[in-house]
Amino acid sequence: MKRIHAISVAALLAAILPASLGAQVKYEYEFTTVKENPVTSIKNQYRSGTCWCFSALSFLESEIIRDKKIKDEAQYPDLSEMFVVRNAYHDRAAKYVRLDGTLGFSAGSDFGDVMEVIRDYGILPQSAYSGMNYGTELPVQGELDAVLKGYVEAVVKNPNRNLSTAWMRGFDGILDAYLGELPADDPKACRDQLGINTDDYVGLTSLTHHPFYTDFAIEVQDNWRWTRSWNVPLDEFQAIVDNAIDKGYTVLWGGDVSEPGFTRTGLAILLDNTKKSTSGSDQERWVGKSEDKADAAKEEAPQEAEVTQESRQTGFDIKQTTDDHGMHLFGIAKDQNGTKYYLIKNSWGETGKYKGVWYMSENFFKAKTLNIVVNKNAIPKDIQKKLGIK
């Protein structure tokens, strides 16, 4: 998803946090799970802009678990994020150079990127390719990102007046150095053995600047492959998610987490006057350090803003709702007041009150979800018919 520059946390928070959020919370949420579907263990993308990959592979791991009816957690799949990241960077470099540098080039990307990599290259298990060849236990990729960007920018300048036949080998050599050379394993055979068919998955959104029941490429920089999403009304958008969870499927979620209502402790609620927050690691970029961002609750549960199709569109148009982050939605819960929430698996390690899981309210989902990906069979039949999906 989107990458933005880090700035001083203290100065940022003083500038953007509403006064009502300045105190430590006293209200304690109590959640009861209504339905949850199997997910693999919490991972940590750490200092890398690869949420799009961590979340998408978590989603596909759940698909494998569901499809193969795996009951033993010890047998759960663990797919290689960096195999996907490596191939995505290769494809992005080729397109960036062909477009003379007019394409966005960063660590951020889109769910369609994962699907196309797996379709074209296959996938490997984490045990076969960790992609950790640069001296740290967790991903720390600022240097890699900067080196790759500098390299393709130099190629685009075309100092020889004709591109050499060597530049892509040089680019792949950088990937070999930082992520490690690819093993002899056959990634396409692995994909097929796991039963992953990328044609089974459908991207969806709900925006009014395109007609409903048509597909279009969402106009954000990280959608560099120009992956298309089906457009449906907001009530059907949410109905697809609810049906998926009810039928045993999970949902790949992409949206905006740079709101004060998205707290460090594992809560996502839609407060008024939400604004952007960024810093440091990918987690700190959105929710700050330690207690930098106060939890969005008080002695009484805070009131949430109402959401309409129009307010949702306005948020996208004025860039208040952006493609910040990707996560994995796998269940439904309720709080002690009967308010409905979605269970969200994050990729920031076992952090927060719920050890890497966030509780996202319906209103936050409706306002701040940019797009989702689901198995096409998880879509209600009447909506499938409207979209012409079989």
Helices and strands as residue ranges (DSSP letters): H 9-16, G 19-21, E 31-36, H 51-68, G 73-75, H 81-98, H 111-121, H 142-156, H 167-179, H 187-194, G 198-200, E 201-205, E 215-217, E 228-231, H 234-246, E 251-255, E 267-268, H 282-287, H 309-317, E 325-335, E 340-345, E 357-361, H 362-368, E 369-375, G 376-378, H 381-387
